[in-house]
Amino acid sequence: MLREKRDRPLKMAKFSSSYGVSDFIYYGVLLPFILLSQISFHLSSCGSIVEFLPGFQGPLPFVLETGYVGVGERDDVQVFYYFVESESNPKEDPLLLWLSPLAFKKEEYNGSLPNLILRPQSWTKVSSIIFVDLPVLTGFTYARTEFATQRSDWILVHQVHQFLRTWLIDHPNFLSNEIYIGGDSYSGIPIPAIVQEISQGNEQGVQPWINLQGYLLGNAATTRRHDNYAIPFAHGMGLISDELFESLQKNCKGEYINVDPENVLCSRDVESFHEATSGLRKAHILEPLCEKDFEGHWRRSLIEKYPRKKLLNTHLKLPPLNCRSYANFLCIYWANDDKVRSALHIRKGSIGQWYRCSMDIPYERDIPNSYDFHVNLSRKGYRSLIYSGDHDMVVPFLETQTWIRWLNYSIVDDWRQWRTNDQVAGYTRTYSNRMTFATVKGGGHTAPEYKPEECFAMYSRWISKKAL
């Protein structure tokens, strides 16, 4: 049975999504995930089992549990989660807390519910996964008071920490399992802080004790200076000329973000850089930039085609069907469907409209960078996997390599290729602080979206403590 908490939920006018369910929607940016190894087969009774999902033909081929965990004062934040058992050996395989699993079938929207298909490279093949919708007002997580809607890096850290300990109390079969925390993109800021807070809680005797083993980050923001590395990345990729790069270095002296307005030469060069790279998809420089041509057009065209359908999210930019981002458009219709919400056991009235992405939600970025947390966690000996898609200009791999180099740990397995299917999948290096860095060849922001097979191999090897 789905455990209900005290009061009726506070109705929210609108709602921004995090992403979702383990073999379906394939994104996962802000929120962390947790890996627990050697999972017990039997689920706790605090959630509800989902056997069928609208848009997927037949019963789900894996065990899916959804539910809520209350955090904060008086449980005023009701955190929604999905828990998916490993499709291999749930008694022994790891458990991951992330935000994604089945993929949408890419087909032109015709007014009906979008279809879902299995992802053969889902990490649920080798691990169970918890997907958590945080911070508050993302995904299906809601607040019961206005005060509880506050969001910041540190609030997120505390809420994830409380969620995990509460979830483990509700699922006692996992108390002895190994646990890893991780995520992609902006998660590179809060996740190292989450790992440190869990570690400190263990040292202070906070119960239940968590068998924390390490963390995993992909295409991760760390120093908040990733824009500064876009220029050398662009030069190395042949996007700007040698002359412009040399002029940028000379006139800007390595500072390309906070340019002194009185430095006319640097400002001119930075403008030239932006002109040279305009029209590129920063998340993956080889992929077409589809969205801009369709901004503001998709809603009008769909109203003309499907006048009786309620059209959602006026901020969405509809790309052509052959664009990767078309699935972002489909997930809005799927997540706002009443049958889907009923199947997932979403509490009625707890949220309003589900958005694929909303950039106007207030959020305080009160962790300036996560480098010091990496330093502390390295000293404690936690395992870590840091990976980068090598065609990502949002958080270029150059930034990641730089802050790892700052840690100044000796190399135990030097730069080499790692492979899948007898092909080079990327390059990797391992350090004495038990940190592994890997590039994903041809990967973008974030790497698993563009190279699911390679990232599945990478993850499977690392979590089983094998060399990449």
QUIQUILIN-V23629 format. One record per helix or strand of 2 or more residues. SS is the DSSP state (a for helix, b for strand). FROM is the first residue (numbers start at 1). LEN is the number of residues. If there is no record, write none. Layout:
# QUIQUILIN-V23629
ss=SS from=FROM len=LEN
ss=SS from=FROM len=LEN
This chain:
# QUIQUILIN-V23629
ss=b from=14 len=3
ss=b from=33 len=4
ss=b from=48 len=3
ss=b from=64 len=8
ss=a from=73 len=3
ss=b from=77 len=8
ss=b from=94 len=5
ss=b from=102 len=3
ss=b from=116 len=2
ss=a from=123 len=3
ss=b from=127 len=6
ss=b from=142 len=2
ss=a from=147 len=3
ss=a from=153 len=18
ss=a from=172 len=3
ss=b from=179 len=6
ss=a from=187 len=17
ss=b from=212 len=7
ss=a from=226 len=11
ss=a from=242 len=11
ss=a from=264 len=14
ss=a from=291 len=4
ss=a from=298 len=8
ss=a from=326 len=10
ss=a from=338 len=6
ss=b from=353 len=3
ss=a from=371 len=10
ss=b from=383 len=7
ss=a from=397 len=11
ss=b from=411 len=10
ss=b from=423 len=9
ss=b from=435 len=6
ss=a from=447 len=4
ss=a from=452 len=12
